[in-house]
């Protein structure tokens, strides 16, 4: 009763990046592309903020503040902001130098959160994978990403990380000055040049 196709579904473990400076990774990231969870199938203006905590006073390493508008058009007045705060734990011997994390959106769930691609020079983009390849998050420090960079990351997901990109969607990022203020972003996090 064996099924030879089941062997084809076995995927190798995802390889995290060789080095990730946790402190440099902190701050604001815009979700540019996503192979979505059920919460993200129509989201827009999705933003993640990472804050490193004091290991002496906290039971987890990182606070992750994930906020987004539920539907495609972020400028629709009826499109409310949703929030999903999460806790993060850096894995390995050095919490300041690892791309292997775990996150928890709620107790008792704790999921792998491997950083599998990173602009190691400027930390301008990152890609977070998921072991089953069901989900992926393509992140940028700005609400837009050069199309060549985006396409290159998609190619790497397929070739280097065995992803099937069916279901990958670009997340609408449409920002106005009013939206920036309402979401609590500064002009450093979202410069005027990215506003509509």
C-alpha positions in Angstrom: 0.0 0.0 0.0 3.0 2.3 -0.4 2.6 5.5 -2.4 5.7 6.6 -4.2 4.4 10.1 -4.5 4.6 10.5 -0.7 8.4 10.3 -0.9 8.4 13.3 -3.2 6.6 15.4 -0.5 9.5 15.0 2.0 11.4 18.2 2.0 14.8 18.9 3.5 15.1 21.2 6.5 15.2 24.9 5.6 18.6 26.4 5.8 18.7 29.6 7.8 21.2 32.3 6.9 24.7 31.8 8.2 24.7 34.9 10.3 22.0 37.4 11.5 22.8 40.3 13.8 19.7 40.3 16.0 20.1 44.0 17.0 20.4 45.1 13.3 17.3 43.0 12.4 15.2 44.9 15.0 12.9 47.7 13.9 10.2 48.1 11.2 9.7 45.8 8.3 7.0 46.0 5.6 5.5 42.7 4.3 6.0 42.9 0.5 5.1 39.3 -0.5 3.4 36.5 1.4 2.4 32.9 1.0 -0.4 33.7 3.5 -1.8 32.3 6.7 -5.6 32.5 6.9 -5.2 36.0 8.4 -3.2 37.4 5.4 -5.1 36.3 2.3 -6.5 39.8 1.7 -4.3 42.0 4.0 -2.8 45.3 3.0 -0.3 47.7 4.6 1.1 44.9 6.7 3.9 46.0 9.0 6.0 44.1 11.5 8.0 45.8 14.3 10.6 43.9 16.2 11.9 44.9 19.6 14.8 43.2 21.4 14.1 42.7 25.1 16.4 42.6 28.1 17.2 39.0 28.7 17.5 39.6 32.5 13.9 40.8 32.8 12.0 39.0 30.0 11.1 35.3 29.4 11.3 35.8 25.7 13.8 37.6 23.5 11.7 39.7 21.1 8.4 41.4 20.9 6.9 41.3 17.4 4.1 43.8 16.7 2.3 42.7 13.5 -0.4 45.1 12.3 -2.2 45.1 9.0 -5.5 46.2 7.3 -7.7 43.2 6.7 -8.7 43.9 3.1 -6.9 44.8 -0.2 -7.6 48.5 -0.2 -5.9 50.1 2.8 -7.5 53.5 2.1 -11.1 52.2 2.5 -12.5 53.7 5.7 -14.2 50.4 6.6 -10.9 48.5 6.3 -9.9 48.3 10.0 -6.4 47.8 11.4 -5.9 44.3 12.9 -3.1 43.5 15.3 -1.4 40.2 16.1 1.3 40.7 18.8 3.8 37.8 19.0 6.7 36.7 21.2 10.0 35.6 19.7 12.8 33.4 20.9 16.2 33.4 19.3 17.6 29.8 19.1 21.2 28.8 19.5 24.0 29.7 21.8 24.1 33.4 21.0 20.8 35.3 21.0 22.5 38.2 19.3 23.7 36.2 16.3 21.2 33.7 14.9 18.7 33.4 12.0 16.9 30.6 13.7 14.0 31.9 15.7 10.7 30.6 17.2 7.6 32.7 17.5 4.3 32.4 19.4 1.2 34.2 18.3 -0.6 32.8 21.3 0.0 30.2 24.0 0.8 27.3 23.7 1.7 27.6 20.0 5.4 28.1 19.3 6.4 27.8 15.6 9.7 27.8 13.8 10.6 31.2 12.2 13.7 30.7 10.2 15.3 33.7 8.4 16.4 32.1 5.1 17.4 35.2 3.1 18.9 38.5 4.2 20.6 41.5 2.7 23.6 41.0 5.0 25.1 44.3 3.9 22.3 46.8 4.6 19.5 44.6 6.1 17.2 46.1 3.5 15.3 42.9 2.9 14.7 39.6 4.5 12.8 36.4 3.9 11.2 34.3 6.7 10.3 30.7 5.8 8.2 27.9 7.2 9.4 24.3 7.4 6.5 22.8 5.5 6.8 25.6 2.8 3.1 26.5 3.4 4.0 30.0 4.3 6.7 32.6 3.5 7.2 36.3 4.2 9.2 38.6 2.0 10.1 41.7 4.0 11.6 45.1 3.2 12.6 48.1 5.3 10.5 50.3 2.9 7.0 49.7 1.6 8.3 49.1 -1.9 10.9 46.7 -3.2 12.9 46.8 -6.4 11.2 44.4 -8.8 14.5 42.8 -9.7 15.3 42.1 -6.0 11.7 40.6 -5.6 12.0 38.3 -8.6 15.5 37.2 -7.4 14.1 36.3 -4.0 11.3 34.3 -5.7 13.9 32.4 -7.7 15.9 31.7 -4.6 12.8 30.4 -2.8 12.2 27.9 -5.6 15.9 26.9 -6.3 17.5 27.1 -2.9 14.6 26.4 -0.6 12.3 24.0 -2.5 9.3 26.3 -2.4 6.2 26.1 -4.7 5.1 29.7 -5.1 1.5 28.9 -5.8 -0.5 31.3 -3.7 2.2 33.8 -3.2 0.7 37.3 -3.2 2.1 40.8 -3.3 0.7 42.7 -0.3 -0.7 46.2 -1.2 1.4 48.9 0.4 -0.4 52.2 -0.2 0.5 55.0 2.3 -0.7 58.5 2.9 0.4 61.0 5.6 -2.8 60.2 7.4 -2.3 56.5 7.3 1.3 57.0 8.6 0.1 58.9 11.6 -2.8 56.6 12.3 -0.4 53.6 12.3 2.1 55.3 14.6 4.9 55.3 12.1 7.6 58.0 12.1 9.0 59.8 9.0 12.2 57.8 9.6 10.3 54.5 9.4 8.2 55.8 6.4 9.8 58.7 4.6 7.6 61.2 2.7 8.9 59.8 -0.6 6.9 56.7 -0.1 3.6 58.5 0.5 0.8 58.8 -2.1 
